[in-house]
């Protein structure tokens, strides 16, 4: 018995070792690589879907912004009898005491504030004087409003403003350091910086015949030989009114930023003198009235009513997204995006359908056109308040027709 005990103990220990539970097998290197590959494939498949969902949400949020801005414009038209004026020029800011018609130097973006539940911001510069204006205006323009920013491009934020730009007010000229910019523009019509010379046929009824007019002549049969000419109104009207290719303004200027074309009134007194003229009579102004000879809802010193939108409210652009060079979202350095949000009439807050809309591109400036950062298209409201997402490839004639308020050539695209 003394010699048997160790053998029984050894057998029991051995049996316990043989009948213990199975040990967990490990992954081989090949199996691990297969799992990693499967996960990578799943991520690659899901990521575009997630990004598409996010872009759809941003596009819808942007549509809601356009809808709110359009509703504010329509509420203004209902309350005041006209759409907000475009203001006096890119270097003017809003003046709280001067209403929202042709007397208002600031842009439509300033005039709609009371209809966006932002009346306090609108009134922030009420009663300012030479000692308080700088601080009051700086605070006003530095207040971000999300409704003016497309979430597909940038958030509502404060950016540094160009040092070369100063802004006129009722109490003097201000140099603003920072401010907000916007992603939406009112429709200025179909002609931008190149109104057709055919307008002179009506202008001669209200402008002195010897008024000098600078225009671009395109010789018939030689459309590449553009010629900038300056003639009296009577001579221009008699010799060129039936030339479809001719336009008011110098040649090669149709893509220019409106701020480079428009001349700003130098004072309230001068601005009041200009606005007393009917738009066609402003042909005699230093810029030949180009900012006034427009066929959209908003132009310089405009007072457009729904009654003169003869193409129909549901067939005329009101507010749309604007094009901005993709590399300049936060620098306020792109032409057409270099004026503070509440500035007067400029391509920073008004756009035209002279050229097709475009998706934002890096390093490419297109200061006059509509567009967006979205891949699916750009959002635009019509003058009845409806909102659509339009294709970048919209027919050029259709696009121009929808921007003009009374050209009798609208063609509404089918969804």
C-alpha positions as CSV (number, residue, x, y, z in Angstrom):
1,X,0.0,0.0,0.0
2,X,2.9,2.3,0.7
3,X,4.3,1.9,-2.8
4,X,0.8,2.1,-4.6
5,X,-0.2,5.5,-3.3
6,X,2.1,7.5,-5.5
7,X,1.0,5.7,-8.7
8,X,-2.7,6.3,-7.9
9,X,-1.9,10.0,-7.2
10,X,0.0,10.3,-10.5
11,X,-2.9,8.7,-12.4
12,X,-5.4,10.9,-10.9
13,X,-3.4,14.0,-11.7
14,X,-2.8,12.8,-15.2
15,X,-6.5,12.0,-15.6
16,X,-7.4,15.5,-14.4
17,X,-5.1,17.0,-17.0
18,X,-6.5,14.9,-19.8
19,X,-10.2,15.6,-19.0
20,X,-9.8,19.4,-18.3
21,X,-12.1,21.7,-20.4
22,X,-10.9,22.6,-24.0
23,X,-8.6,25.6,-24.3
24,X,-9.7,28.6,-26.4
25,X,-8.1,28.5,-29.9
26,X,-6.2,31.6,-31.0
27,X,-6.5,33.6,-34.3
28,X,-4.0,32.9,-36.9
29,X,-2.5,35.9,-38.8
30,X,-4.4,35.0,-41.9
31,X,-7.7,35.0,-40.0
32,X,-6.9,38.4,-38.4
33,X,-6.2,39.9,-41.8
34,X,-9.5,38.6,-43.2
35,X,-11.4,40.2,-40.4
36,X,-9.7,43.5,-40.8
37,X,-10.4,43.4,-44.6
38,X,-14.1,42.7,-44.0
39,X,-14.4,45.6,-41.5
40,X,-12.6,47.9,-44.0
41,X,-15.0,46.9,-46.8
42,X,-18.0,47.5,-44.5
43,X,-16.7,50.9,-43.6
44,X,-16.1,51.8,-47.2
45,X,-19.6,50.8,-48.1
46,X,-21.3,52.6,-45.2
47,X,-19.2,55.9,-45.3
48,X,-20.8,57.2,-48.6
49,X,-24.2,56.4,-47.2
50,X,-23.5,58.3,-44.0
51,X,-22.0,61.2,-45.9
52,X,-25.1,61.3,-48.2
53,X,-27.4,61.4,-45.3
54,X,-25.5,64.3,-43.8
55,X,-25.5,66.2,-47.1
56,X,-29.2,65.6,-47.4
57,X,-29.7,67.0,-43.9
58,X,-27.6,70.1,-44.8
59,X,-29.4,70.6,-48.0
60,X,-32.8,70.5,-46.2
61,X,-31.6,72.8,-43.5
62,X,-30.4,75.2,-46.2
63,X,-33.9,75.0,-47.9
64,X,-35.4,76.0,-44.6
65,X,-33.2,79.0,-44.4
66,X,-34.2,80.1,-47.9
67,X,-37.8,79.6,-47.0
68,X,-37.5,81.7,-43.9
69,X,-35.8,84.5,-45.8
70,X,-38.4,84.4,-48.5
71,X,-41.2,84.5,-45.9
72,X,-39.6,87.6,-44.3
73,X,-39.4,89.3,-47.7
74,X,-43.1,88.5,-48.4
75,X,-44.1,89.7,-45.0
76,X,-42.3,93.0,-45.7
77,X,-44.0,93.3,-49.0
78,X,-47.4,92.7,-47.4
79,X,-46.7,95.2,-44.6
80,X,-45.0,97.9,-46.6
81,X,-46.4,97.5,-50.0
82,X,-43.1,96.7,-51.7
83,X,-40.2,94.3,-51.4
84,X,-37.1,95.6,-49.5
85,X,-34.9,97.9,-51.5
86,X,-31.5,96.8,-52.6
87,X,-29.9,99.8,-50.8
88,X,-27.5,102.4,-52.3
89,X,-24.2,100.6,-52.8
90,X,-21.6,98.1,-51.5
91,X,-20.0,100.7,-49.2
92,X,-23.1,101.8,-47.3
93,X,-24.6,100.4,-44.1
94,X,-28.2,100.4,-42.9
95,X,-29.6,103.5,-41.2
96,X,-32.4,102.6,-38.8
97,X,-34.3,105.8,-39.2
98,X,-34.7,105.7,-43.0
99,X,-37.3,102.9,-43.5
100,X,-36.8,100.2,-46.1
101,X,-37.6,101.8,-49.5
102,X,-35.4,103.8,-51.8
103,X,-34.3,106.0,-48.8
104,X,-32.6,103.1,-47.1
105,X,-28.8,102.9,-47.9
106,X,-28.4,99.4,-46.4
107,X,-29.2,96.2,-48.2
108,X,-32.3,94.0,-48.2
109,X,-30.6,91.9,-45.5
110,X,-30.8,94.8,-43.1
111,X,-34.4,95.7,-44.0
112,X,-35.8,92.2,-43.4
113,X,-34.4,91.9,-39.8
114,X,-37.7,93.0,-38.2
115,X,-39.5,90.2,-40.1
116,X,-36.9,87.6,-38.9
117,X,-37.6,88.3,-35.2
118,X,-34.4,90.3,-35.1
119,X,-35.8,93.8,-34.7
120,X,-33.5,94.4,-31.7
121,X,-30.5,94.0,-34.0
122,X,-32.1,96.3,-36.6
123,X,-32.7,99.0,-34.0
124,X,-29.2,98.6,-32.4
125,X,-27.9,101.6,-34.5
126,X,-30.9,103.8,-33.8
127,X,-29.9,107.3,-32.7
128,X,-26.2,106.8,-33.0
129,X,-23.9,109.8,-33.3
130,X,-20.3,110.4,-34.3
131,X,-19.1,109.2,-30.9
132,X,-21.2,106.0,-30.6
133,X,-21.6,104.9,-34.2
134,X,-18.3,102.9,-34.5
135,X,-19.0,100.7,-31.5
136,X,-22.7,100.2,-32.3
137,X,-22.2,99.3,-36.0
138,X,-19.3,97.0,-35.1
139,X,-21.4,95.1,-32.7
140,X,-24.3,94.9,-35.1
141,X,-22.3,93.5,-38.0
142,X,-20.5,91.1,-35.6
143,X,-23.7,89.4,-34.6
144,X,-24.1,86.1,-36.5
145,X,-27.5,85.0,-37.6
146,X,-27.8,81.3,-38.6
147,X,-30.6,81.9,-41.1
148,X,-28.1,83.7,-43.4
149,X,-25.6,80.8,-43.4
150,X,-25.8,77.6,-45.4
151,X,-24.7,74.7,-43.2
152,X,-23.3,72.9,-46.2
153,X,-20.7,75.7,-46.6
154,X,-20.0,77.4,-43.3
155,X,-21.5,78.2,-39.9
156,X,-22.7,81.7,-38.9
157,X,-19.4,83.2,-37.8
158,X,-17.4,86.4,-37.6
159,X,-14.6,86.8,-40.1
160,X,-12.0,89.5,-40.7
161,X,-13.1,92.1,-43.2
162,X,-10.9,93.6,-46.0
163,X,-9.0,96.5,-44.6
164,X,-9.4,98.4,-47.9
165,X,-13.2,98.8,-47.5
166,X,-14.8,101.5,-45.4
167,X,-18.5,102.0,-44.9
168,X,-20.7,105.1,-45.0
169,X,-23.4,105.8,-42.5
170,X,-25.6,108.8,-41.6
171,X,-23.0,110.1,-39.2
172,X,-19.7,109.4,-41.1
173,X,-17.5,106.8,-42.6
174,X,-16.5,103.7,-40.5
175,X,-13.6,101.2,-40.9
176,X,-14.9,97.8,-39.6
177,X,-12.4,95.2,-38.6
178,X,-14.6,92.1,-38.4
179,X,-18.2,91.1,-39.3
180,X,-20.4,88.4,-40.7
181,X,-21.1,87.5,-44.3
182,X,-24.0,85.7,-45.9
183,X,-24.7,82.8,-48.2
184,X,-27.9,84.0,-49.8
185,X,-28.7,86.6,-52.4
186,X,-31.8,88.3,-53.7
187,X,-32.5,88.0,-57.4
188,X,-31.3,91.1,-59.3
189,X,-32.6,89.8,-62.6
190,X,-31.1,88.5,-65.9
191,X,-28.6,91.2,-67.0
192,X,-26.0,91.8,-64.2
193,X,-23.4,94.3,-65.2
194,X,-24.4,94.3,-68.9
195,X,-28.0,95.7,-69.4
196,X,-29.1,95.5,-73.0
197,X,-28.6,98.6,-75.1
198,X,-32.2,98.3,-76.2
199,X,-33.2,100.0,-72.9
200,X,-32.0,103.3,-74.3
201,X,-35.1,103.3,-76.5
202,X,-37.2,104.1,-73.4
203,X,-34.4,106.1,-71.6
204,X,-34.4,108.8,-74.2
205,X,-37.8,109.8,-73.0
206,X,-36.5,110.8,-69.5
207,X,-32.8,111.6,-70.1
208,X,-31.2,114.4,-72.0
209,X,-30.3,113.3,-75.6
210,X,-26.7,114.6,-75.2
211,X,-26.0,112.4,-72.1
212,X,-22.9,110.3,-72.7
213,X,-23.3,106.6,-72.7
214,X,-20.5,104.0,-72.5
215,X,-21.5,100.8,-74.2
216,X,-20.0,97.7,-75.9
217,X,-20.6,97.4,-79.6
218,X,-20.5,94.0,-81.2
219,X,-20.2,94.4,-85.0
220,X,-22.6,92.3,-86.9
221,X,-20.8,89.5,-88.7
222,X,-17.7,89.9,-86.5
223,X,-18.8,89.0,-83.0
224,X,-15.2,88.6,-81.7
225,X,-14.3,92.2,-82.5
226,X,-15.8,93.9,-79.4
227,X,-15.6,97.7,-79.3
228,X,-16.1,99.9,-76.2
229,X,-17.6,103.2,-77.4
230,X,-18.9,106.4,-75.8
231,X,-21.6,108.3,-77.7
232,X,-24.5,110.6,-76.8
233,X,-27.7,108.9,-75.8
234,X,-29.4,110.0,-79.0
235,X,-26.6,108.7,-81.3
236,X,-26.4,105.4,-79.4
237,X,-30.2,104.8,-79.4
238,X,-30.5,105.6,-83.1
239,X,-27.5,103.5,-84.2
240,X,-27.4,100.6,-81.8
241,X,-30.8,100.0,-80.1
242,X,-31.6,97.1,-82.5
243,X,-28.2,95.4,-82.0
244,X,-28.9,92.4,-79.8
245,X,-25.3,91.8,-78.9
246,X,-24.6,95.4,-77.7
247,X,-24.9,96.2,-74.0
248,X,-24.5,99.2,-71.7
249,X,-21.1,99.4,-70.0
250,X,-17.6,98.6,-71.3
251,X,-16.7,95.4,-73.1
252,X,-15.4,92.4,-71.1
253,X,-17.2,93.7,-68.0
254,X,-20.1,91.2,-67.8
255,X,-18.3,89.0,-65.3
256,X,-17.1,91.9,-63.2
257,X,-18.1,92.2,-59.6
258,X,-21.0,94.8,-59.3
259,X,-18.9,96.6,-56.6
260,X,-16.4,97.3,-59.3
261,X,-19.1,98.9,-61.6
262,X,-21.4,100.7,-59.1
263,X,-20.6,104.2,-58.0
264,X,-21.6,104.9,-54.4
265,X,-23.4,108.2,-53.4
266,X,-20.9,110.2,-51.3
267,X,-23.5,111.5,-48.9
268,X,-27.2,111.1,-47.8
269,X,-27.9,114.3,-49.8
270,X,-26.4,112.9,-53.0
271,X,-28.2,109.6,-52.4
272,X,-31.5,111.3,-52.0
273,X,-30.9,113.2,-55.2
274,X,-30.2,110.0,-57.1
275,X,-33.2,108.1,-55.7
276,X,-35.5,111.0,-56.8
277,X,-34.8,109.9,-60.4
278,X,-36.8,107.1,-62.0
279,X,-34.5,104.1,-62.7
280,X,-34.1,104.9,-66.4
281,X,-33.2,108.5,-65.7
282,X,-30.2,107.2,-63.6
283,X,-28.6,106.5,-66.9
284,X,-27.1,109.9,-66.4
285,X,-25.3,108.9,-63.2
286,X,-21.5,108.3,-63.3
287,X,-22.0,104.5,-63.7
288,X,-24.6,104.9,-66.4
289,X,-27.2,103.6,-64.0
290,X,-26.1,100.0,-64.6
291,X,-27.1,99.0,-61.0
292,X,-30.6,100.5,-61.6
293,X,-31.3,99.2,-65.1
294,X,-32.2,95.7,-63.8
295,X,-35.2,93.4,-64.3
296,X,-35.2,91.4,-61.0
297,X,-36.9,91.9,-57.6
298,X,-34.0,93.8,-56.0
299,X,-31.7,96.4,-57.5
300,X,-30.1,99.7,-56.4
301,X,-32.7,102.0,-54.8
302,X,-35.4,99.6,-55.9
303,X,-39.1,99.7,-54.9
304,X,-40.5,96.6,-56.6
305,X,-44.1,95.6,-55.9
306,X,-45.7,92.2,-56.5
307,X,-48.0,94.0,-59.0
308,X,-45.2,94.5,-61.5
309,X,-44.0,90.9,-61.4
310,X,-45.9,90.2,-64.5
311,X,-44.3,86.9,-65.2
312,X,-46.1,85.5,-62.2
313,X,-45.0,85.2,-58.6
314,X,-44.5,81.4,-58.9
315,X,-42.3,81.9,-61.9
316,X,-39.9,84.5,-60.7
317,X,-36.8,84.1,-58.5
318,X,-36.8,85.9,-55.2
319,X,-33.8,84.6,-53.1
320,X,-31.3,82.0,-53.9
321,X,-27.9,80.6,-52.8
322,X,-24.9,82.4,-54.1
323,X,-21.6,81.1,-55.5
324,X,-18.5,81.5,-53.3
325,X,-15.0,80.2,-54.2
326,X,-14.5,77.1,-52.1
327,X,-11.1,78.1,-50.7
328,X,-12.3,81.5,-49.4
329,X,-15.3,80.7,-47.1
330,X,-13.7,82.2,-44.0
331,X,-11.6,85.0,-45.4
332,X,-14.2,87.5,-46.9
333,X,-11.7,87.7,-49.8
334,X,-13.8,86.4,-52.7
335,X,-15.3,89.0,-55.0
336,X,-19.0,88.7,-54.3
337,X,-18.4,87.8,-50.6
338,X,-16.2,90.7,-49.4
339,X,-18.9,93.0,-48.0
340,X,-20.4,92.7,-44.6
341,X,-23.9,91.1,-44.4
342,X,-25.8,94.3,-43.9
343,X,-24.1,96.4,-46.6
344,X,-26.0,98.0,-49.4
345,X,-26.5,96.8,-53.0
346,X,-23.6,94.6,-54.2
347,X,-22.9,91.1,-55.5
348,X,-22.4,90.1,-51.9
349,X,-26.2,90.1,-51.4
350,X,-27.6,90.2,-54.9
351,X,-27.0,87.8,-57.8
352,X,-28.1,87.6,-61.4
353,X,-28.9,85.0,-64.0
354,X,-26.8,86.4,-66.8
355,X,-24.5,83.3,-66.4
356,X,-25.5,79.8,-65.3
357,X,-25.4,78.8,-61.6
358,X,-22.3,76.9,-60.5
359,X,-21.1,74.6,-57.7
360,X,-18.4,76.2,-55.6
361,X,-14.9,75.6,-56.9
362,X,-11.5,76.1,-55.3
363,X,-9.8,79.4,-56.4
364,X,-12.5,80.3,-59.0
365,X,-14.3,83.6,-58.5
366,X,-17.7,84.1,-60.0
367,X,-19.1,87.1,-58.2
368,X,-22.4,87.5,-60.1
369,X,-23.8,84.0,-60.3
370,X,-26.0,81.9,-58.1
371,X,-24.6,78.6,-56.9
372,X,-23.9,76.6,-53.8
373,X,-21.6,74.1,-52.0
374,X,-24.1,71.3,-52.5
375,X,-23.6,68.5,-55.0
376,X,-27.3,68.1,-55.7
377,X,-27.9,71.7,-56.8
378,X,-28.7,75.1,-55.4
379,X,-31.8,76.2,-53.4
380,X,-33.9,79.1,-54.6
381,X,-37.2,80.6,-53.5
382,X,-39.7,82.1,-55.9
383,X,-41.7,85.2,-55.3
384,X,-44.7,83.2,-54.1
385,X,-42.6,81.8,-51.2
386,X,-42.1,78.3,-52.7
387,X,-38.6,76.8,-52.6
388,X,-37.0,74.5,-55.1
389,X,-33.6,72.8,-55.4
390,X,-32.5,73.7,-59.0
391,X,-30.0,71.8,-61.1
392,X,-26.7,73.5,-61.9
393,X,-27.3,72.5,-65.5
394,X,-30.6,74.4,-65.8
395,X,-31.1,75.8,-69.3
396,X,-29.5,79.2,-69.7
397,X,-32.7,80.7,-71.3
398,X,-34.9,79.2,-68.6
399,X,-32.6,80.5,-65.9
400,X,-32.6,84.0,-67.3
401,X,-36.3,84.0,-67.8
402,X,-37.0,83.0,-64.2
403,X,-34.8,85.8,-62.9
404,X,-36.6,88.5,-64.9
405,X,-39.8,89.8,-63.4
406,X,-41.6,90.8,-66.7
407,X,-40.0,89.4,-69.8
408,X,-42.8,87.1,-70.8
409,X,-40.4,84.2,-71.5
410,X,-40.4,82.2,-68.3
411,X,-40.3,78.5,-68.5
412,X,-40.6,76.7,-65.1
413,X,-38.6,73.5,-65.0
414,X,-40.4,70.3,-64.3
415,X,-39.3,68.4,-61.1
